[in-house]
Structures are given as C-alpha cells and as structure tokens.
Amino acid sequence: MNDTPLHRRFGRRSLMLGGLGLAGAVVAGEFLTSGPPAPELLPRLAAVRTDVTGKTLHLAGTDGWVSIADPAHTPKIGGFWPDPLAPTPRDLYVFGFRDVTGLTDAQVKAQRGKAQISAPLMWFDQDTQNRVTLTNLGLSQRPDLVDGHTIHFHGFQNAIPLFDGVPELSISVPIGRDFTYFYWPHDPGTYMYHCHFEDVEHVQMGMTGLVFVRPTQNNGSLGQPAGTYAYNDGDGSTRYDREFAIILTEIWAEAHYRDAHIQVTDWTDYHPSFWAMNGRTFPDTTLPGSGYDGTGAPTGADPRLQYQPNSSLITCNAGEKVLIRLASLGYQNHAMTVDGIDLTIVGKDAGLLKDKAGNQHYITTNTVELGPGESRDVIFTAPSKPGTYLLYDRSYADLDNAGGGGFGGQMTEIRVSPPGTVGSQTAPNT
C-alpha cells in the first residue's frame, strides 16, 4: 500500500512538520515496516537483552455503526438517538480501530465502514521491540472528511516524537496509506491509546483502547518464580491468576449524530448520554466477548455487539487473585465500587505504588477513583463464598442509559465460582 508518490501521501493538517523532517519520518516509517532494526541499534539491544523480539500488529482506522443500548428499553434522545441512518440492529455512529493483523490487502480494505469500540486490547512484554502498523481506510459514512489518524500511547514514557502519534510532532496517516510505529517499552503498567488527530472529536467518537506492558519478572527474575505479575515488585505482591482490562468512556449521542449527518458540533456543550465500559453499557457489559474470523468477519452470539467485542464480565474461582486494569479516557471523573470485596490499588498511571526503599504504599479500599486520562492497577482476592458481585460507578447519574429507568451505564458483574470451576485464562478478559 506504499506506491503513492511522496508528495501525495499527506492530507490536510498533516503538513505541520517541515518538509525535511516529514520526509525523514516517512523514510523511517517505511524502513520499520519492512526491515530489521538499524545496525547501529544492535549493540545496544544486545546489551539490554538477548531476546528482544516482540509483537508485530496491524490496526485499521475507519468508521461504522454499533449498538450502545437496547432501544426497546431506553428512551429516545430527541432525534439524535437511535440514529435514523443506522442499519438494523445498530443505533450509533462511531470512529474506531480494528485489528487486521494477518489479513490480506483486499481483506483489510474490506474492513472500511466496520469500526469497533473499544479499540483492540494490546499488550507487550517489557524490553522487547514491537511494531504496530496503522492503516487509514477512510470514513465510509463521511467520504467528504479526509481526516488522518494516529496512534498515541497516553502516558507512555518511552516513545520518541516520531512514534508518539501527536501530529504536530510526528505525522498523521492519510487515507489509503499506512505507517508503522515502533515501541520499545521499559516501564510495565497499564496505559491507554487513542487517535490524536482532531483528538477531542476522534476520542469521543470511539478511537480509544487499552494497552499494557507486562514486567520481566514474569520470566522468573528479581528472585520471584515465573508467573504473572502486574509489576516488577520484587516480593510477589502483585501476582495474579486472572486479568481483566476495562476502559471507561462517555458517549454524547448528539455529537455522534452530527458527525453522521454532516453537521458541526460545539464541543463546549458536552453532555453525555451514555456511560460505557469497553464500549458497552449494562447489561451488555455482562455478555460474553466476540471476535472475528480469519477474513475479519465478526463472530459472536449477539449480532448487536459484533463490533463491540470486548466484554467487561469478570469471572473467577473462589480464592484466586484477580487483576483489574482500569482506565478512563473520557472527560468526567468516575469512582468504581465493589460491595463485599476489598480492592487493593497497587499501581497508578503505570507506576508501582512502592518507594525505592521497598516500602509498599498500596491502597486497600472498595472504591477506585479515576480522572480523565488516568489508570489504576487493582488486585482483589475472590471471596471464598461463590456468588455475583457488582462493579459499578458510584455516580448514579452514570448508571442509566439515556436517563431512562432501570440500571444501565458503567456497571458489570464479578462472578465467583467454586474452586476449579472456571478454566485457565488463555487471554485477558476471557
């Protein structure tokens, strides 16, 4: 997909860099797409680790339609929701990323107009080299918009400007083009990623997701046995048996309607209609996740949620340690609560709550507060008594769908089963 002449590769607002710097960025991006690490980097890599091979992923940015709530049990919002243009059984227009790793060029192009929210969950091992290619497929509903897309790792300390995803400092990916980002993460913890092109609009429209870095301690370093840990704690205090990643967002239905209907939104009028966990609202948060087959076609039992594949349901066995990676990438504060289970906050904003002397500053509570752009790593021990516990936002205003009666919004379930009932996890959120 890189046969377009250099002078035609960049659309509006992506020419904020100087010409020389821009050309250098493109050369670097194309090199990383197809080649090995630069020779001058190899001695430095070998000095850090002998095995630095990480992941190679491919995301596509586009638009599409999802179902944020069941219209049969949710009041209509003026003429804005359900959107009259939405194809059955969907009701909301969004922008989003899709995981197209391993698909052919033709299959990737076929994902145009099939955005998902929240974005694909990504994770990497500490001190490994990773590449993520972003392809901009354009907007099916709004072909008049020629917006670029980027990937910005929010709070990530290791990205050089070229790969940070802020268009003013790096580049944005124009329609029909792709660019490969290079990440060499040194700090474990939970982060977020989002598009930073027209970021207020693109974040609200759904281009948000979770990314986290797993520590080298998992391999049996720092005197701890090999296993699964949230951080390089040195004492095993962040060990867990299962992990679940949840990103909190708010959805302003009027803005989504206006984008679909070629109208302008005044973002100072921000007034959310829905409050979501992993792109779903309760009770959809408790339904199983879905996926995609080898051609990128959605699979799953509920056709309403095929483009919202990330479940927020937490399942575990009694006595197991469970890690919840919580993050918020909306514009409001949230306070997530569990009644009957003690929560231990071991990390904030991808930082272990432990000083250099080894003193723990973990926080045991039943409520975890998050502001916009913040993350928390929370561990709990599943109660010995099996049952269902609720994880929900303490703000009752965030526990409905469009102001309707009954529960909705940011709430899900923690289902605790007798020991040995739930099988081992094969991936997060399963």
C-alpha positions in Angstrom: 0.0 0.0 0.0 3.1 2.3 -0.3 3.2 3.0 -4.0 1.8 6.6 -3.9 4.4 9.3 -4.6 5.8 11.0 -1.5 4.3 14.4 -2.3 0.8 13.0 -2.3 0.9 11.0 0.9 -0.1 13.7 3.3 -3.6 15.3 3.7 -4.8 18.4 5.4 -3.3 19.2 8.8 -0.6 16.6 8.4 1.9 19.0 6.8 2.6 20.8 10.1 6.1 19.4 10.1 8.8 20.9 8.0 9.4 19.2 4.6 12.8 17.7 5.6 11.6 16.3 8.9 8.5 14.9 7.2 10.5 13.1 4.6 12.7 11.7 7.3 9.7 10.4 9.2 8.3 8.7 6.1 11.7 7.0 5.4 11.9 5.8 9.0 8.3 4.5 8.9 8.8 2.6 5.7 12.1 1.1 6.9 10.5 -0.1 10.1 7.6 -1.6 8.1 9.8 -4.0 6.1 13.2 -4.3 7.7 15.2 -5.3 10.8 16.5 -3.0 13.5 19.0 -0.4 12.3 22.5 -1.8 12.6 23.7 0.9 15.0 21.0 -0.2 17.4 22.0 -3.9 17.6 24.9 -3.5 20.2 22.6 -1.5 22.5 19.9 -4.1 22.1 22.2 -7.0 22.9 23.5 -5.2 26.0 19.9 -5.0 27.4 18.5 -8.4 26.4 19.5 -11.2 24.1 15.8 -11.8 23.2 14.2 -8.5 22.1 11.7 -9.9 19.6 8.2 -8.6 20.4 4.9 -8.3 18.5 4.0 -7.2 15.1 0.4 -6.0 14.9 -1.7 -4.2 12.3 -4.7 -1.9 13.1 -7.0 -0.1 10.7 -8.8 3.1 11.4 -12.3 3.7 9.9 -15.9 4.4 10.9 -19.0 2.3 11.4 -22.1 1.6 13.4 -22.6 0.0 16.9 -25.3 -0.7 19.3 -24.8 1.2 22.6 -28.1 0.3 24.2 -31.3 -1.6 23.6 -33.8 0.9 22.1 -36.7 -1.2 23.4 -35.7 -0.4 27.0 -34.0 3.0 26.5 -35.8 6.4 25.9 -35.1 8.1 22.6 -32.9 11.2 22.7 -34.7 13.8 20.6 -34.0 13.0 17.0 -30.4 12.1 17.8 -30.6 8.5 19.1 -31.3 5.9 17.8 -29.8 7.4 14.7 -32.3 7.0 11.8 -29.4 6.3 9.4 -28.2 3.3 11.5 -28.6 -0.1 9.9 -30.5 -2.7 12.0 -29.6 -3.7 14.7 -27.2 -0.8 15.3 -28.0 2.7 16.6 -24.9 4.8 17.0 -22.3 6.1 14.5 -18.6 5.8 15.6 -15.0 6.0 14.6 -12.7 3.2 15.7 -9.8 0.9 15.2 -9.9 -2.7 14.0 -7.3 -5.5 14.4 -6.4 -6.6 10.9 -3.2 -8.5 11.7 -2.6 -11.2 9.2 -5.3 -10.1 6.7 -4.5 -9.7 3.0 -4.6 -6.2 1.5 -8.0 -6.9 0.0 -9.4 -8.2 3.3 -8.0 -5.1 5.1 -9.7 -2.8 2.6 -13.0 -4.7 3.2 -13.0 -3.5 6.8 -13.8 0.0 5.7 -17.0 1.1 7.5 -16.7 -1.7 10.1 -15.2 0.2 13.1 -15.3 -1.3 16.6 -15.4 0.2 20.1 -13.5 0.0 22.3 -10.3 -0.5 20.3 -8.5 -3.9 20.2 -6.7 -4.7 23.5 -2.9 -4.7 23.1 -0.2 -5.9 25.4 3.6 -6.2 25.1 6.5 -7.6 27.2 8.9 -5.2 28.9 12.1 -4.5 27.0 11.0 -6.1 23.7 10.8 -4.5 20.3 7.2 -4.1 18.9 5.7 -2.7 15.8 2.2 -1.6 15.1 1.2 -0.7 11.6 -1.8 1.7 11.3 -3.8 1.8 8.0 -6.2 4.6 7.4 -9.2 3.2 5.5 -11.2 6.5 5.4 -14.7 7.1 6.6 -17.5 5.3 4.7 -20.3 7.4 6.1 -18.4 10.7 5.6 -16.3 10.5 2.4 -16.2 14.3 2.5 -13.9 14.1 5.5 -10.2 13.4 4.8 -9.0 13.2 8.4 -5.8 11.5 9.2 -5.4 9.0 12.1 -2.6 8.3 14.5 -1.9 6.0 17.5 -0.9 7.9 20.7 0.1 5.8 23.8 -1.3 8.1 26.5 1.2 8.3 29.5 3.8 6.2 27.7 7.2 7.5 28.6 9.4 5.7 26.0 8.1 6.9 22.6 10.3 9.2 20.6 8.4 12.1 19.0 8.3 10.3 15.6 6.2 7.5 17.1 4.3 9.4 19.7 1.3 9.9 17.5 0.9 13.7 18.1 0.5 15.1 14.6 2.2 18.4 15.4 5.4 16.5 16.4 5.3 13.4 14.2 2.9 12.6 11.4 -0.7 11.6 10.8 -1.6 8.7 8.4 -3.7 10.0 5.4 -6.5 8.0 3.8 -5.2 5.0 1.9 -1.8 5.0 3.5 -0.2 3.2 6.4 2.6 3.8 8.9 4.5 1.6 11.3 5.1 2.7 14.8 8.0 1.3 16.8 7.8 0.7 20.6 10.4 -0.5 23.0 8.7 -0.4 26.4 10.8 -0.2 29.5 8.1 0.5 32.1 5.4 -2.1 33.0 1.9 -1.0 33.8 -1.4 0.0 32.2 -1.7 2.7 29.6 -4.3 3.9 27.1 -4.1 4.6 23.4 -6.1 6.9 21.2 -6.1 8.8 17.9 -4.5 12.2 18.4 -5.7 13.7 15.2 -8.6 16.1 15.9 -8.4 14.3 19.3 -11.4 15.8 21.0 -13.6 14.6 18.2 -11.9 11.3 17.5 -11.6 10.2 21.1 -15.3 11.0 21.7 -16.2 9.1 18.5 -14.6 5.9 19.8 -10.9 5.7 18.9 -9.8 4.7 22.4 -8.4 1.5 23.8 -6.2 -0.1 26.5 -2.5 -1.2 26.1 -0.4 -2.6 28.9 3.2 -3.7 29.4 4.0 -7.0 31.3 7.1 -7.0 33.5 10.2 -9.0 33.1 9.5 -10.5 36.5 7.1 -12.8 34.7 10.1 -14.7 33.4 11.4 -15.5 36.8 13.6 -12.5 37.7 14.0 -10.4 40.8 14.0 -13.5 43.0 10.4 -14.4 42.2 9.2 -17.6 40.5 8.0 -17.3 36.9 4.3 -16.4 36.8 2.0 -13.4 36.1 2.7 -10.1 37.9 1.4 -6.6 37.4 4.9 -5.0 38.1 8.5 -5.9 39.0 7.6 -5.8 42.7 10.5 -7.9 44.0 8.3 -9.6 46.6 5.5 -11.2 44.6 2.8 -8.8 46.0 1.4 -8.1 42.5 1.0 -11.7 41.5 -2.4 -12.6 40.0 -4.2 -15.6 38.5 -6.5 -13.7 36.1 -6.6 -10.3 34.5 -9.3 -8.1 33.0 -8.9 -4.8 31.3 -11.7 -2.2 31.3 -11.7 1.3 29.8 -14.3 3.8 30.9 -15.7 6.3 28.4 -18.7 8.6 28.0 -20.8 8.9 24.8 -22.5 12.1 23.7 -25.2 10.8 21.3 -25.8 14.2 19.8 -22.2 14.6 18.7 -22.2 11.2 17.0 -25.5 12.0 15.2 -24.0 15.3 14.0 -20.9 13.6 12.6 -23.1 11.1 10.7 -25.4 13.8 9.3 -22.6 16.2 8.2 -23.2 18.8 10.9 -20.9 20.7 13.2 -20.7 20.1 16.9 -19.9 22.7 19.6 -17.8 20.6 22.0 -18.3 23.2 24.8 -21.9 21.9 25.0 -20.6 18.4 26.0 -23.4 16.5 27.7 -23.0 12.7 27.8 -25.9 10.4 27.1 -24.3 7.0 27.8 -21.5 5.8 30.1 -19.6 2.8 28.8 -17.2 0.0 29.9 -15.2 -1.4 26.9 -17.6 0.3 24.6 -20.7 -1.3 26.1 -23.4 -0.3 28.6 -25.0 -2.5 31.2 -26.4 -5.1 30.8 -24.4 -5.7 27.6 -21.3 -5.4 29.7 -22.0 -8.8 31.3 -22.4 -10.6 27.9 -19.5 -12.7 26.6 -17.0 -11.2 24.2 -17.0 -11.8 20.5 -14.3 -11.9 17.9 -13.5 -12.1 14.1 -12.8 -15.0 11.8 -9.8 -15.3 9.5 -11.2 -12.8 7.0 -12.1 -10.1 9.5 -15.8 -11.1 9.6 -17.4 -10.6 13.1 -18.4 -13.7 15.1 -20.4 -14.0 18.2 -23.8 -14.9 19.6 -25.3 -11.4 19.7 -25.3 -9.6 16.3 -25.9 -6.3 18.1 -22.4 -6.5 19.7 -20.3 -7.8 16.9 -18.5 -4.5 16.6 -18.1 -4.2 20.4 -16.1 -7.4 21.0 -14.6 -6.6 24.4 -16.6 -7.9 27.4 -16.3 -6.4 30.9 -17.6 -9.5 32.6 -15.2 -10.7 35.3 -15.2 -14.5 36.1 -13.0 -16.3 38.5 -12.8 -19.1 41.1 -13.0 -18.6 44.8 -9.6 -17.8 46.3 -8.0 -16.6 43.1 -6.2 -13.3 42.8 -7.7 -11.1 40.1 -6.0 -8.1 38.4 -8.3 -5.4 37.0 -6.6 -2.9 34.7 -8.9 0.2 35.0 -8.5 3.3 32.8 -10.6 6.3 31.9 -10.4 8.1 28.6 -13.5 10.3 28.8 -13.9 13.8 30.1 -15.5 13.1 33.5 -14.4 11.6 36.9 -15.5 8.2 37.9 -15.5 6.2 41.1 -15.7 2.4 40.6 -17.0 0.4 43.6 -17.4 -3.2 44.6 -19.6 -4.1 47.6 -18.3 -7.0 49.6 -14.8 -7.3 48.1 -11.7 -5.4 49.2 -9.8 -3.9 46.4 -6.0 -3.2 46.6 -4.6 -0.5 44.3 -1.0 -1.5 43.5 -0.4 0.9 40.6 -1.4 4.3 39.5 -0.8 5.7 36.0 1.6 2.8 35.1 3.6 3.3 38.3 4.0 0.8 41.1 3.0 2.2 44.5 6.3 1.3 46.2 9.2 3.6 47.0 12.9 3.0 46.3 13.4 1.6 49.8 10.8 -1.1 49.1 8.0 0.2 51.2 4.6 -0.5 49.9 2.1 2.3 49.5 -0.8 0.1 48.3 -4.3 1.3 49.0 -7.0 -1.1 50.2 -10.5 0.2 49.5 -13.8 -0.6 48.0 -13.8 2.4 45.7 -11.3 3.3 42.9 -11.4 6.9 41.7 -10.2 7.8 38.2 -9.9 11.1 36.4 -9.8 11.6 32.7 -6.6 10.0 31.3 -5.8 8.0 34.4 -5.2 4.3 35.0 -5.3 2.1 38.1 -4.0 -1.5 38.6 -6.3 -3.2 41.2 -5.9 -6.6 42.7 -8.5 -8.5 44.8 -8.8 -12.0 46.2 -12.0 -13.7 45.1 -14.3 -14.4 48.2 -14.5 -17.9 49.5 -18.2 -17.7 49.1 -19.3 -18.1 45.4 -21.7 -15.5 44.1 -22.2 -12.5 42.0 -20.8 -9.1 43.0 -21.4 -5.8 41.2 -18.6 -3.5 39.9 -20.3 -0.1 39.3 -19.8 3.7 39.2 -20.8 5.3 42.4 -22.3 8.2 40.5 -25.9 7.1 40.0 -26.2 9.5 37.1 -23.7 7.2 35.2 -25.8 4.1 35.9 -28.6 4.6 33.4 -28.9 4.6 29.6 -30.0 8.0 28.3 -31.7 8.9 31.6 -34.1 6.1 31.4 -35.4 4.0 34.3 -33.6 0.9 35.5 -29.9 0.2 35.6 -27.5 0.8 32.7 -24.2 2.6 32.1 -21.0 1.7 33.9 -21.8 -1.5 35.7 -20.7 -5.1 35.3 -20.6 -8.3 37.3 -17.9 -10.2 39.1 -19.0 -13.9 39.1 -17.2 -16.0 41.6 -17.5 -19.8 41.2 -16.4 -22.7 43.4 -12.7 -23.6 43.1 -11.8 -25.4 39.9 -14.9 -24.4 38.0 -13.6 -21.7 35.7 -10.8 -22.9 33.4 -7.5 -21.1 33.0 -7.3 -17.9 31.0 -5.9 -18.0 27.5 -6.0 -14.2 27.1 -7.1 -11.2 29.1 -10.9 -10.7 29.6 -11.6 -14.4 28.9 
